[in-house]
Amino acid sequence: MKKKWLIIFTSMFIAAIWGYFIDLKNGNITGFIYKIVFVGAFMLALQYSINRSKKKTLKNKKNK
C-alpha cells in the first residue's frame, strides 16, 4: 500500500517539474495543473489495474 502511494506522489512530483519547465514558464497555469492531475490519475488507474490483475491471477491459481 505504501509503495502504491509512493509511486503516485513520485510521478506527480515529476509531472510538476515537467509542467513547470513546459507550461508555467510560459504562463500556462491550466496546463501545469492538468499535467499534475492527469499524471496522478493515470498512475492511480495503472496501480489499480495491476493490483486487480494480480488478484485475478492468484484467484485462478487457487481454483486449479
C-alpha positions in Angstrom: 0.0 0.0 0.0 2.8 2.4 0.9 4.6 1.6 -2.4 1.5 2.5 -4.4 1.3 6.0 -2.9 5.0 6.5 -3.2 4.8 5.8 -6.9 1.8 8.1 -7.3 3.4 11.0 -5.4 6.7 10.5 -7.2 5.0 10.6 -10.6 3.1 13.8 -9.6 6.4 15.4 -8.5 8.0 14.5 -11.8 4.9 15.9 -13.6 5.2 19.1 -11.5 8.8 19.6 -12.6 7.9 18.8 -16.2 4.9 21.1 -16.1 7.0 23.9 -14.6 9.5 23.9 -17.4 7.0 23.4 -20.2 3.9 25.3 -19.1 4.4 27.5 -16.1 7.4 29.4 -17.5 5.2 30.4 -20.5 2.3 31.4 -18.2 0.1 28.5 -18.9 -1.3 27.7 -15.4 -4.1 25.4 -16.6 -1.6 23.2 -18.5 0.5 22.9 -15.4 -2.4 21.8 -13.2 -3.7 19.5 -15.9 -0.3 17.7 -16.1 -0.2 17.1 -12.3 -3.8 15.9 -12.1 -3.7 13.7 -15.3 -0.4 12.0 -14.4 -1.6 11.3 -10.8 -4.9 9.9 -12.0 -3.1 7.8 -14.7 -0.7 6.3 -12.2 -3.6 5.6 -9.8 -5.5 3.8 -12.5 -2.4 1.9 -13.6 -1.7 0.7 -10.0 -5.4 -0.3 -9.6 -5.2 -2.3 -12.8 -2.0 -4.0 -11.8 -3.4 -4.9 -8.3 -6.7 -6.2 -9.9 -4.7 -8.3 -12.3 -2.6 -9.8 -9.5 -5.8 -10.7 -7.5 -7.3 -12.4 -10.6 -4.1 -14.4 -11.2 -4.0 -15.6 -7.6 -7.7 -16.5 -7.7 -7.2 -18.5 -10.9 -4.2 -20.3 -9.4 -6.2 -21.3 -6.3 -9.1 -22.7 -8.4 -6.8 -25.0 -10.4 
